[in-house]
Amino acid sequence: MEQIVLNNGVAMPTVGFGVYQIDDLNEAERCVSDALDVGYRLIDTAACYGNEAAVGAAIAKSRVKRDEIFVTTKLWVQDYGYESALKAFEASRKKLGLDYVDLYLAHKPYGDYYGAWRAMEKLHKEGVVRAIGVTSFWNERLADLFTCNEIKPALNQIETNVWRQQWASDAFMAKHGIARQAWAPFAEGNNDVFNAPILKEIGAKHGKTTGQVMLRWLIQRGFSVIPKTVRKARMEENFNVFDFSLDESDMAAIKSMDTGKSTIYDETDPEVAIWIGTYRYGE
Ligand SMILES: NC(=O)c1ccc[n+]([C@@H]2O[C@H](COP(=O)([O-])OP(=O)(O)OC[C@H]3O[C@@H](n4cnc5c(N)ncnc54)[C@H](OP(=O)(O)O)[C@@H]3O)[C@@H](O)[C@H]2O)c1
């Protein structure tokens, strides 16, 4: 498995498995077990997904050693602020049943993320979190965070897919040594992305599926990816993206698909900000 080395020297697999919207705990545990079986060694969960316990159970039952699995979880906005963040981390760690978490992310750029970040810095210094980062931070928020705090985020997880290509964020993060990780690498299937003619044509040329083309395109841009699926055959398909390369014409053709807009939600939209700021998990 190819790896990406974060700005603090920690190595992370390039392809991981995401568990968003797998709400049933038995199903989430089964999915993570299948993913580990297929060969995934990065699992991406979050406090607000409600399935950290299932991720932990699958890891505990797996024959794969703990130190060979890279576990990411995230701190939700309702738990921001210094003291609340420390408490929320402890709750996540207990649910996961782990001594340490590999990557801990501040989930959205709203609320008291400064207080949260200082708590995350403390957790990192104590060694219970190997790397800290953020998700969905646009460039100004990212710059604000890293210029006014001690530790620079190791990674920013942002929605990136063929419809929303994020070239400006990509360049800014690359310039500042912050790893790029794509959430919703398939745009959650929106706008019939798996049947897009450009992707079908490129897939036929390389003997690959449109899903594999989308992941390969992100990896060649320097992103890590965390596709989600509940089907084992698709887990295998999504994992199998290292035996071909896209050429310049393929990359250019995919670039032409950029709409610059999210098909999921735009974090800078005030209505989305209200939704994020008031959403409470576990209630
Ligand atoms: N930081 C954030 O704010 C944030 C936000 C959203 C997501 N995430 C993370 O990113 C991960 C991935 O994003 P996502 O779950 O939103 O969406 P996604 O991975 O872009 O798309 C998932 C959808 O694609 C389908 N699919 C997967 N592989 C396929 C294949 N090979 N062929 C055809 N269909 C396929 C899945 O269906 P089936 O399951 O039925 O196969 C599911 O409907 C999440 O699980 C989560 O870990 C983070």
The ligand as an SDF file (V2000), in Angstrom:
LIG
                    3D

 48 52  0  0  0  0  0  0  0  0999 V2000
  -15.0420   15.4810    6.8430 N   0  0  0  0  0  0  0  0  0  0  0  0
  -16.2880   15.5200    6.4550 C   0  0  0  0  0  0  0  0  0  0  0  0
  -17.0210   16.4690    6.7350 O   0  0  0  0  0  0  0  0  0  0  0  0
  -16.8450   14.3680    5.6830 C   0  0  0  0  0  0  0  0  0  0  0  0
  -18.0620   14.4930    5.0070 C   0  0  0  0  0  0  0  0  0  0  0  0
  -18.5340   13.4130    4.2820 C   0  0  0  0  0  0  0  0  0  0  0  0
  -17.7710   12.2430    4.2280 C   0  0  0  0  0  0  0  0  0  0  0  0
  -16.5970   12.1330    4.9240 N   0  0  0  0  0  0  0  0  0  0  0  0
  -15.7780   10.8720    4.8890 C   0  0  0  0  0  0  0  0  0  0  0  0
  -15.5350   10.5170    3.5450 O   0  0  0  0  0  0  0  0  0  0  0  0
  -16.0020    9.1920    3.2990 C   0  0  0  0  0  0  0  0  0  0  0  0
  -16.4560    9.0290    1.8680 C   0  0  0  0  0  0  0  0  0  0  0  0
  -17.4600    9.9710    1.5350 O   0  0  0  0  0  0  0  0  0  0  0  0
  -19.0020    9.6190    1.4080 P   0  0  0  0  0  0  0  0  0  0  0  0
  -19.2930    8.4020    2.1870 O   0  0  0  0  0  0  0  0  0  0  0  0
  -19.7600   10.8440    1.7610 O   0  0  0  0  0  0  0  0  0  0  0  0
  -19.2500    9.3690   -0.1420 O   0  0  0  0  0  0  0  0  0  0  0  0
  -18.4700    8.6790   -1.3760 P   0  0  0  0  0  0  0  0  0  0  0  0
  -17.4020    7.7660   -0.8770 O   0  0  0  0  0  0  0  0  0  0  0  0
  -18.1310    9.7400   -2.3410 O   0  0  0  0  0  0  0  0  0  0  0  0
  -19.6320    7.8380   -2.0530 O   0  0  0  0  0  0  0  0  0  0  0  0
  -20.2670    6.7710   -1.4200 C   0  0  0  0  0  0  0  0  0  0  0  0
  -21.3720    6.2620   -2.3560 C   0  0  0  0  0  0  0  0  0  0  0  0
  -20.7730    5.6470   -3.5110 O   0  0  0  0  0  0  0  0  0  0  0  0
  -21.2440    4.3060   -3.6490 C   0  0  0  0  0  0  0  0  0  0  0  0
  -20.0890    3.5140   -4.1240 N   0  0  0  0  0  0  0  0  0  0  0  0
  -18.9290    3.2750   -3.4760 C   0  0  0  0  0  0  0  0  0  0  0  0
  -18.0740    2.6060   -4.2560 N   0  0  0  0  0  0  0  0  0  0  0  0
  -18.7050    2.3930   -5.4440 C   0  0  0  0  0  0  0  0  0  0  0  0
  -18.3200    1.7600   -6.6440 C   0  0  0  0  0  0  0  0  0  0  0  0
  -17.1080    1.2240   -6.7970 N   0  0  0  0  0  0  0  0  0  0  0  0
  -19.2300    1.7420   -7.6580 N   0  0  0  0  0  0  0  0  0  0  0  0
  -20.4590    2.2990   -7.5350 C   0  0  0  0  0  0  0  0  0  0  0  0
  -20.8790    2.9280   -6.4080 N   0  0  0  0  0  0  0  0  0  0  0  0
  -19.9910    2.9620   -5.3630 C   0  0  0  0  0  0  0  0  0  0  0  0
  -21.7140    3.9000   -2.2680 C   0  0  0  0  0  0  0  0  0  0  0  0
  -22.7610    2.9620   -2.3470 O   0  0  0  0  0  0  0  0  0  0  0  0
  -22.7710    1.5550   -1.5380 P   0  0  0  0  0  0  0  0  0  0  0  0
  -22.3650    1.8410   -0.1030 O   0  0  0  0  0  0  0  0  0  0  0  0
  -24.1860    1.1040   -1.6600 O   0  0  0  0  0  0  0  0  0  0  0  0
  -21.7960    0.6870   -2.2570 O   0  0  0  0  0  0  0  0  0  0  0  0
  -22.2460    5.2290   -1.7320 C   0  0  0  0  0  0  0  0  0  0  0  0
  -23.5630    5.4610   -2.2060 O   0  0  0  0  0  0  0  0  0  0  0  0
  -17.1280    9.0380    4.3440 C   0  0  0  0  0  0  0  0  0  0  0  0
  -17.5280    7.7170    4.5530 O   0  0  0  0  0  0  0  0  0  0  0  0
  -16.4940    9.6980    5.5430 C   0  0  0  0  0  0  0  0  0  0  0  0
  -15.5840    8.8120    6.1650 O   0  0  0  0  0  0  0  0  0  0  0  0
  -16.1200   13.1810    5.6330 C   0  0  0  0  0  0  0  0  0  0  0  0
  1  2  1  0
  2  3  2  0
  2  4  1  0
  4  5  1  0
  4 48  2  0
  5  6  2  0
  6  7  1  0
  7  8  2  0
  8  9  1  0
  8 48  1  0
  9 10  1  0
  9 46  1  0
 10 11  1  0
 11 12  1  0
 11 44  1  0
 12 13  1  0
 13 14  1  0
 14 15  2  0
 14 16  1  0
 14 17  1  0
 17 18  1  0
 18 19  2  0
 18 20  1  0
 18 21  1  0
 21 22  1  0
 22 23  1  0
 23 24  1  0
 23 42  1  0
 24 25  1  0
 25 26  1  0
 25 36  1  0
 26 27  1  0
 26 35  1  0
 27 28  2  0
 28 29  1  0
 29 30  1  0
 29 35  2  0
 30 31  1  0
 30 32  2  0
 32 33  1  0
 33 34  2  0
 34 35  1  0
 36 37  1  0
 36 42  1  0
 37 38  1  0
 38 39  2  0
 38 40  1  0
 38 41  1  0
 42 43  1  0
 44 45  1  0
 44 46  1  0
 46 47  1  0
M  CHG  2   8   1  16  -1
M  END
$$$$
